[in-house]
Amino acid sequence: MSEFTSEFTMGPMLLNLVLWLPIVGVSLVLLAARANDGLSRLIAAGVMTVQFALMTVLYLQFDATAAGLQFATQLPWIAQWGVSYLIGLDGFNILLVLLTAFLGPIVVLGAWTSIKKDVPLFHVMVLLLQFAMMGAFVAQDLFLFYLFWEAMLIPMFLIIGMWGGARRVYATLKFVLYTAFGSILMLAAVIYLVQSMQQTSGVLSFAFADLYQTQLPLSVQTILLGAFALSFAIKVPMVPLHTWLPDAHVEAPTAGSVILAGVLLKMGTYGFMKLGFPLFPDAARAFTPLLTTLAVISIVYGACLALVQTDIKKIIAYSSISHLGYVMLGLLSLELVGIQGAIIQMVSHGLVAAGLFLLVGMIYDRCHTRELAAYGGLARLLPVYSVFFMIFTLASVGLPTTSGFTGEFLALMGAFTAAWPAHLDGNNLPLVLASVAVTGVVLGAMYMLRFALTFLFGAVKAPHHSPEHPLLDLSLREKSILGLLTIAVFALGLFPDGALQKTELAAKSYQSLVTTSRTPAGSAGVTP
C-alpha cells in the first residue's frame, strides 16, 4: 500500500483528536444535560471550534509535494478479516475534512435560538453526525468507511424526524429507504470485491491502496461499479435518484439543511472519486458517456425545477442537484483541470449552500413562511441581511472572484478539454454534452436572480412586519456566522492556488488509477 509520508510527528495524534473530539463532546453534553440548555450549546460549540482549530493546523502542515497518506494511523482491528483502523489525510479528502470542521461550529451557532426542544439531545445528534462524516472522509479502510457511511444515517434520520417540519415522518422514511437500499447493494459489492482480491492475490485486506490493485473482468467490474454507483448517486443526488432531497431539505430544521447540503451530499461525489471510479476503472471508462449524460441532465433538470419553485428552500435544494452535476462532469472528464475543479466545486457548494440555507432559516424564524410570494422589498427592511443574501446569490451563480466561479469554470474547462480530441476523432457527443452543461450556468443565473429580485426588491411585503413591529435585521451572532462563510467564499474564489496545490497530486493519482486497465490478461477489457 501507499507509503505514509509526514514529517509532522504530532500529526497522527492531532488527526485522531479531530476525529474523536465529537465523541468527547457527546459525553460532556450528556453529563451537562440536567444543567441547562445553554451549557449544551456552549459545549457543542466549544468542541466544534477546537476541532476546527486542530484541523486548520493539519491543513497548514499538509505537504502538497508529498504523495500518499499523511498523518496516518494504522492499527490492527479485526485481523482475521483483514480489517484495520486506518485513517489519514491526502489530497482527496484534505479540503473536505477542513470544510466539515469549518461548518461544525457554524451549524451549532446557527441553531442557537431556533432549536428549543430537547436541546441536549439535538447537540448529541449533531456531534455524532460530525463524527460519522469526519470518519467517512478520513477512513482509508473500506470496512471502516462503510461503518461511518452507515453511522451517518441514524443521527440525520433523528435530526429531521424529531426537529423537522409537519411532514418530517414522510421525509425521513423516504430518506432512509433510498439510502438504505443503496447501502445494502454496496455492502454486497464490498464483500465480493474483498473476496475476489483474496482469491486472486492471496491478500485479505480492506485497505483502499490494496483494493486498488485488484484485477477483475469487465463484466464483474460493471456489476460492482453499478452497486457502488447506485449508493453514491443517491447521495449526490443524481437524476433520477434525487427525489428524496427536496423533501428532506424542506422538512429538516435549518441546521439539518446546512449539514445535508454542506457536507452530506459531498459523500456521494467523494465516493465516486475515492472508490467507485478508481476501484473499477475499465467499467468507469466504459460507462463515462452514460454517467456524463446523467450529470448534464442533473445540471439542466435541477436548474429548470429550481426555476419554477415557489418554496424558497426548494429553490436551493434543486439548485444543489444542478451544482453537484458539475462535480460529476469534472470527475468524468479525467482531465487534471476538471478533477481539481470538481474538488473545488464540492467545497464551494458546501460554503454557498450553507450560507443560503442559513439565510432562509433566519427569515423563516422571523416570518414563519417559506413561500416566495409572501416576500418583497426586504432590501429596505433588512439591509444587512440583503447584502449577505446578494453575496451568496452571486456566488451561487458563479460570479468571478467567488468560489462558485472557480469550481464551475475549472469543471467546464475539464469537460471541454476532454471533449475536443473526441470531436476531432468524429465523436461529437462529449462536446454536445459539455455545451449543454453551459446552459446550466445561464439557468442558474435566471432562477437565483428571479429569487433575489422577488425577495429583495419591489413593494415591501413580509409576514409579521408592521410599522409598529418592524422586522429586526441580523443579530451579531448571525452576522458573525455569515461573515465567516463570506470570507471563505471569497478566499477560495480569489486565492484558489493554495487549495489547488494541495489537491494536485491526488488529482494526478485519480487520473492514473482510472485510466489504467485492470482487467486480467485474457478477459475482455477496454482500451484506455
C-alpha positions in Angstrom: 0.0 0.0 0.0 1.0 3.7 -0.2 3.8 4.7 1.9 2.8 7.1 4.7 4.5 10.5 4.4 4.6 13.0 7.2 7.4 14.8 9.0 4.9 16.4 11.4 5.2 13.8 14.2 2.3 15.2 16.1 0.1 14.9 13.0 -1.4 11.4 13.6 -2.3 12.3 17.1 -4.0 15.5 16.0 -5.9 13.8 13.3 -7.2 11.2 15.8 -8.2 14.1 18.1 -10.0 15.8 15.2 -11.9 12.5 14.5 -12.8 11.6 18.1 -13.4 15.0 19.7 -17.1 15.0 18.8 -17.5 11.8 20.9 -15.8 13.6 23.8 -18.4 16.3 23.2 -21.2 13.8 23.3 -20.1 12.6 26.7 -19.8 16.2 28.0 -23.2 17.2 26.7 -24.8 14.1 28.3 -23.2 15.0 31.6 -24.5 18.6 31.3 -27.9 17.6 30.1 -29.5 18.2 33.5 -27.9 21.6 34.0 -29.4 23.8 31.3 -29.8 24.0 27.5 -27.3 26.9 27.2 -24.5 24.7 28.6 -25.2 22.0 26.0 -24.9 24.6 23.3 -21.7 26.0 24.7 -20.1 22.6 24.9 -21.0 21.6 21.4 -19.8 25.0 20.0 -16.6 24.7 22.0 -15.8 21.2 20.9 -16.5 22.0 17.3 -14.3 25.1 17.5 -11.4 23.2 18.9 -11.9 20.6 16.2 -11.7 23.2 13.5 -8.6 24.8 15.1 -6.8 21.4 15.1 -7.8 20.7 11.6 -6.5 24.1 10.5 -3.1 23.2 12.0 -3.1 19.9 10.0 -4.1 21.7 6.8 -1.3 24.2 7.2 1.2 21.3 7.9 -0.1 19.2 4.9 2.8 18.8 2.5 1.4 19.4 -1.0 4.6 18.0 -2.7 4.3 14.6 -1.0 2.2 11.8 -2.5 0.3 9.3 -0.4 -1.3 9.5 3.0 -0.1 12.0 5.6 -0.7 12.0 9.4 -1.8 8.3 9.0 -2.6 5.9 11.8 -2.9 2.2 11.2 -3.8 -0.2 14.0 -4.8 -3.9 13.6 -8.5 -4.3 14.4 -10.2 -7.5 13.1 -7.1 -9.3 11.8 -8.8 -12.4 10.7 -11.0 -10.3 8.4 -8.1 -8.1 7.2 -9.7 -5.1 8.8 -7.6 -2.3 10.3 -8.2 1.1 11.9 -6.6 3.1 9.1 -7.1 6.8 8.8 -5.1 9.6 7.1 -5.3 12.7 5.0 -4.4 13.1 1.3 -5.3 15.4 -1.5 -8.6 13.7 -2.0 -10.0 14.5 1.5 -8.0 17.3 3.0 -10.3 20.1 1.7 -13.5 18.1 2.6 -12.3 17.4 6.1 -11.4 21.1 6.6 -14.9 22.0 5.2 -16.6 19.6 7.6 -14.6 21.0 10.6 -15.3 24.6 9.5 -19.1 24.1 9.2 -19.3 22.3 12.6 -19.3 25.4 14.8 -21.4 27.3 12.2 -24.1 24.7 12.5 -24.2 24.9 16.3 -24.2 28.7 16.3 -26.8 28.8 13.5 -29.2 26.6 15.6 -28.6 28.6 18.8 -32.1 30.1 19.1 -34.1 28.1 16.6 -33.8 24.7 18.4 -35.9 24.9 21.6 -37.0 21.3 22.2 -34.7 18.6 23.6 -31.6 20.8 23.1 -29.0 18.4 24.7 -30.3 15.6 22.5 -30.1 17.7 19.4 -26.5 18.6 20.1 -25.7 14.9 20.8 -27.1 14.1 17.3 -25.1 16.9 15.6 -21.9 15.8 17.3 -22.5 12.1 16.4 -23.2 13.2 12.8 -20.0 15.2 12.7 -18.0 12.2 14.0 -19.5 9.9 11.3 -19.0 12.4 8.5 -15.4 13.1 9.5 -14.8 9.3 9.8 -16.1 8.6 6.4 -13.7 11.2 4.9 -10.5 10.1 6.8 -11.1 6.4 6.6 -8.7 4.5 4.3 -10.1 1.1 5.0 -13.3 0.0 3.2 -14.8 -1.7 6.2 -14.2 1.4 8.4 -15.5 3.6 5.6 -18.7 1.5 5.4 -19.3 1.7 9.1 -19.0 5.5 9.1 -21.1 5.7 6.0 -24.0 3.8 7.7 -23.5 5.6 11.0 -24.4 8.9 9.3 -27.9 7.7 8.7 -29.1 7.4 12.3 -28.4 11.0 13.6 -29.5 12.5 10.3 -32.7 10.5 10.5 -33.4 11.7 14.0 -32.5 15.4 13.3 -35.1 15.5 10.5 -37.6 13.2 12.3 -37.5 15.0 15.7 -36.9 18.6 14.9 -38.3 18.8 11.3 -41.5 20.3 9.8 -45.0 18.9 9.6 -44.2 16.2 7.0 -41.0 15.1 8.7 -42.0 11.5 9.1 -42.6 11.1 5.3 -39.4 12.9 4.5 -37.3 10.7 6.9 -38.8 7.5 5.7 -38.1 8.4 2.1 -34.5 9.5 3.0 -33.9 6.2 4.9 -35.4 3.9 2.2 -33.3 5.5 -0.5 -30.0 5.5 1.3 -30.6 2.0 2.9 -31.3 0.5 -0.5 -28.1 1.8 -1.9 -26.1 0.8 1.2 -27.2 -2.8 1.0 -26.1 -3.1 -2.6 -22.7 -1.5 -1.7 -22.2 -3.9 1.2 -22.7 -6.9 -1.2 -20.2 -5.4 -3.6 -17.7 -4.7 -0.8 -17.8 -8.4 0.3 -17.5 -9.7 -3.3 -14.6 -7.3 -4.0 -12.5 -8.3 -0.9 -13.1 -12.0 -1.5 -12.1 -11.6 -5.2 -8.9 -9.9 -4.1 -8.1 -12.7 -1.6 -8.7 -15.4 -4.3 -6.5 -13.7 -6.9 -3.7 -12.4 -4.8 -3.9 -14.3 -1.5 -4.1 -11.0 0.4 -7.1 -10.3 2.7 -7.3 -6.6 3.2 -9.9 -3.8 3.2 -7.3 -1.1 2.7 -8.1 1.2 -0.2 -4.5 1.1 -1.5 -4.6 -2.8 -1.6 -8.0 -2.9 -3.2 -6.8 -0.5 -6.0 -4.6 -3.3 -7.2 -7.4 -5.9 -7.6 -7.9 -7.1 -11.2 -11.4 -8.0 -12.3 -13.1 -8.9 -15.6 -15.0 -6.1 -17.2 -18.3 -7.9 -16.6 -17.6 -8.1 -12.8 -16.3 -4.5 -12.7 -19.6 -3.4 -14.3 -21.8 -5.1 -11.7 -19.7 -3.9 -8.8 -19.5 -0.4 -10.1 -23.3 -0.4 -10.5 -23.7 -1.4 -6.9 -21.3 1.3 -5.6 -22.6 3.9 -8.1 -26.2 3.4 -7.1 -25.3 4.1 -3.5 -23.2 7.1 -4.3 -25.6 8.5 -6.9 -28.4 8.6 -4.4 -26.2 10.6 -2.0 -25.0 13.1 -4.8 -28.0 13.1 -5.8 -28.1 12.4 -9.5 -31.3 12.4 -11.6 -33.4 10.2 -11.4 -32.4 9.3 -7.8 -32.8 12.8 -6.5 -36.5 12.9 -5.3 -35.7 12.3 -1.6 -33.6 15.5 -1.4 -36.2 18.3 -1.7 -38.5 16.6 0.9 -35.5 16.1 3.3 -34.5 19.8 2.9 -37.9 21.2 3.2 -38.7 19.3 6.4 -35.3 19.4 8.0 -34.5 22.2 10.5 -32.1 24.8 9.3 -29.1 23.0 11.0 -30.1 19.8 9.2 -30.3 21.5 5.9 -26.9 23.1 6.4 -25.3 19.7 7.3 -27.1 18.0 4.4 -26.1 20.5 1.7 -22.8 21.5 3.2 -21.3 18.0 3.8 -23.6 15.0 3.4 -24.2 15.5 -0.3 -20.4 15.5 -0.8 -20.2 11.9 0.4 -21.6 10.7 -2.9 -19.2 12.7 -5.2 -16.3 11.8 -2.8 -17.3 8.2 -3.0 -17.2 8.2 -6.8 -13.8 10.0 -6.7 -12.1 7.9 -4.0 -13.7 4.5 -4.6 -16.2 4.0 -7.4 -14.1 5.0 -10.4 -10.6 4.1 -9.1 -11.7 0.6 -8.0 -13.4 -0.3 -11.3 -11.6 1.8 -13.9 -12.5 -0.2 -17.0 -16.2 -0.2 -16.2 -15.9 3.5 -15.3 -14.5 4.4 -18.7 -17.0 2.2 -20.5 -19.9 4.0 -18.7 -18.5 7.5 -18.9 -20.8 8.6 -21.8 -23.9 7.4 -19.8 -22.7 8.9 -16.5 -21.8 12.2 -18.2 -25.2 12.3 -19.8 -26.8 11.8 -16.4 -24.6 14.5 -14.9 -25.6 17.0 -17.6 -29.3 16.1 -17.2 -28.9 16.7 -13.5 -27.4 20.2 -14.2 -30.2 21.2 -16.6 -33.1 19.4 -14.9 -32.2 20.6 -11.4 -31.9 24.2 -12.7 -35.3 24.0 -14.5 -37.0 22.7 -11.4 -35.4 25.4 -9.3 -36.8 28.0 -11.8 -40.4 27.1 -11.1 -40.4 26.6 -7.4 -42.4 28.8 -5.0 -40.9 27.4 -1.8 -37.6 29.2 -1.1 -36.0 26.1 0.4 -36.9 24.0 -2.6 -35.2 26.5 -4.9 -31.9 26.0 -3.1 -32.5 22.2 -2.8 -33.0 21.8 -6.6 -30.0 24.2 -7.3 -27.9 21.7 -5.3 -28.7 19.0 -7.8 -27.6 21.2 -10.6 -24.4 22.4 -8.9 -23.3 18.9 -8.0 -23.8 17.8 -11.6 -20.7 20.0 -12.4 -18.7 18.0 -9.8 -19.6 14.8 -11.7 -18.8 16.4 -15.0 -15.3 17.4 -13.8 -14.6 14.0 -12.4 -15.7 12.2 -15.5 -13.6 14.4 -17.8 -10.4 12.7 -16.4 -8.6 15.9 -17.1 -6.4 17.4 -14.3 -8.2 20.8 -14.5 -11.6 19.2 -14.4 -10.8 16.9 -11.5 -9.4 19.8 -9.5 -12.4 21.9 -10.5 -14.7 19.1 -9.1 -12.9 19.2 -5.8 -13.1 23.0 -5.6 -16.8 22.9 -6.6 -17.6 20.4 -3.8 -16.1 22.8 -1.2 -17.7 25.9 -2.8 -21.1 24.3 -2.9 -20.7 23.4 0.8 -20.0 27.0 1.7 -22.6 28.7 -0.5 -25.4 26.3 0.1 -24.7 26.5 3.9 -25.0 30.3 3.6 -28.2 30.3 1.6 -29.9 27.7 3.9 -28.9 29.8 7.0 -30.4 32.9 5.4 -33.6 31.1 4.6 -33.7 29.8 8.2 -33.1 33.3 9.6 -36.0 34.8 7.6 -38.3 31.8 8.4 -37.6 32.4 12.1 -38.9 36.0 11.7 -41.8 35.4 9.3 -42.7 31.7 9.6 -43.3 31.1 5.9 -41.1 29.9 3.1 -43.5 31.0 0.3 -41.6 33.2 -2.1 -44.8 35.2 -3.0 -45.1 36.3 0.7 -42.0 38.4 0.4 -40.9 41.6 -1.3 -38.7 44.6 -0.7 -36.6 43.1 2.0 -33.7 45.3 1.0 -35.5 48.2 2.6 -36.4 46.3 5.7 -33.3 44.2 6.3 -30.3 45.9 4.6 -27.6 43.8 6.2 -29.5 40.6 5.6 -29.9 41.6 1.9 -26.2 42.3 1.4 -25.4 38.8 2.6 -28.2 37.4 0.5 -26.8 39.0 -2.6 -23.3 37.8 -1.9 -24.4 34.2 -1.6 -26.7 34.5 -4.6 -23.9 35.8 -6.8 -21.5 33.1 -5.5 -24.2 30.5 -6.4 -24.4 31.8 -10.0 -20.7 31.7 -10.3 -19.7 35.4 -10.2 -15.9 35.8 -10.8 -14.0 36.3 -7.5 -16.3 33.9 -5.7 -15.6 30.2 -5.1 -18.6 29.3 -7.3 -16.9 30.7 -10.4 -13.6 28.9 -9.7 -15.2 25.5 -9.3 -17.6 25.6 -12.2 -15.1 27.2 -14.6 -12.5 24.6 -13.9 -15.0 21.7 -14.2 -16.4 23.0 -17.5 -12.8 23.6 -18.8 -12.1 20.0 -18.0 -15.2 18.8 -19.8 -14.3 20.8 -23.0 -10.6 19.8 -22.8 -11.7 16.2 -22.8 -14.3 16.7 -25.5 -12.2 18.3 -28.1 -9.9 15.3 -29.0 -13.0 13.2 -29.2 -14.7 15.7 -31.5 -11.6 15.7 -33.8 -12.0 11.9 -33.9 -15.6 12.2 -35.1 -17.3 11.7 -31.7 -19.3 14.8 -31.0 -21.3 13.5 -28.0 -18.8 14.8 -25.3 -18.7 18.3 -27.0 -22.5 18.4 -27.2 -22.8 17.4 -23.5 -20.3 20.0 -22.4 -22.1 22.7 -24.4 -25.4 21.7 -22.9 -23.8 21.9 -19.4 -23.0 25.5 -20.0 -26.7 26.3 -20.3 -26.9 25.3 -16.6 -24.9 28.5 -15.8 -27.5 30.6 -17.6 -30.4 28.8 -16.0 -28.7 29.2 -12.6 -28.4 32.9 -13.1 -32.1 33.1 -14.1 -33.5 31.2 -11.1 -31.3 32.8 -8.5 -31.7 36.4 -9.8 -35.5 35.8 -10.1 -35.3 34.7 -6.4 -33.3 37.8 -5.4 -35.4 40.2 -7.4 -38.7 38.9 -5.9 -37.3 38.6 -2.4 -35.3 41.9 -2.0 -36.9 44.4 -4.4 -40.3 45.8 -5.3 -43.1 46.6 -2.9 -42.4 45.9 0.7 -44.1 42.7 1.8 -43.2 40.4 4.7 -45.4 38.4 7.1 -45.4 39.7 10.7 -44.0 43.1 9.7 -45.7 46.4 10.5 -44.6 49.9 11.3 -45.3 49.2 14.9 -43.4 45.9 14.9 -40.7 46.1 12.2 -38.6 43.0 11.3 -35.3 43.1 13.1 -32.2 42.9 10.9 -29.4 40.4 11.6 -28.0 40.0 15.1 -24.3 40.0 15.9 -24.3 36.2 16.1 -26.0 35.9 12.7 -23.7 38.5 11.1 -20.6 36.6 12.5 -21.7 33.3 11.1 -22.5 34.7 7.6 -19.3 36.8 7.8 -17.1 33.7 8.3 -18.8 32.0 5.3 -18.4 35.1 3.2 -14.6 35.3 3.9 -14.3 31.6 3.0 -16.2 32.1 -0.3 -14.0 35.0 -1.4 -10.8 33.3 -0.1 -11.4 30.3 -2.3 -12.5 32.5 -5.2 -9.6 35.0 -5.1 -6.8 32.7 -3.9 -7.6 29.1 -5.1 -3.9 28.4 -5.7 -3.2 27.0 -2.2 -6.2 24.6 -2.4 -5.2 23.6 -6.0 -1.7 22.8 -4.9 -2.9 20.6 -2.0 -5.1 18.6 -4.4 -2.9 18.3 -7.5 -1.1 15.1 -6.7 -4.3 13.4 -5.7 -5.9 14.5 -8.9 -3.0 13.0 -10.9 -3.3 9.8 -8.8 -7.0 9.7 -9.7 -6.2 10.1 -13.4 -3.6 7.3 -13.2 -6.0 4.9 -11.4 -8.9 5.5 -13.7 -7.0 5.4 -17.0 -5.1 2.2 -16.2 -6.7 -1.0 -17.2 -7.1 -3.7 -14.5 -8.8 -6.4 -16.4 -6.9 -9.7 -16.1 -5.0 -11.0 -19.1 -7.3 -13.0 -21.4 -10.5 -11.3 -20.3 -12.5 -8.7 -22.2 -11.1 -5.2 -21.5 -11.4 -1.6 -22.6 -8.6 0.2 -24.3 -7.6 3.2 -22.3 
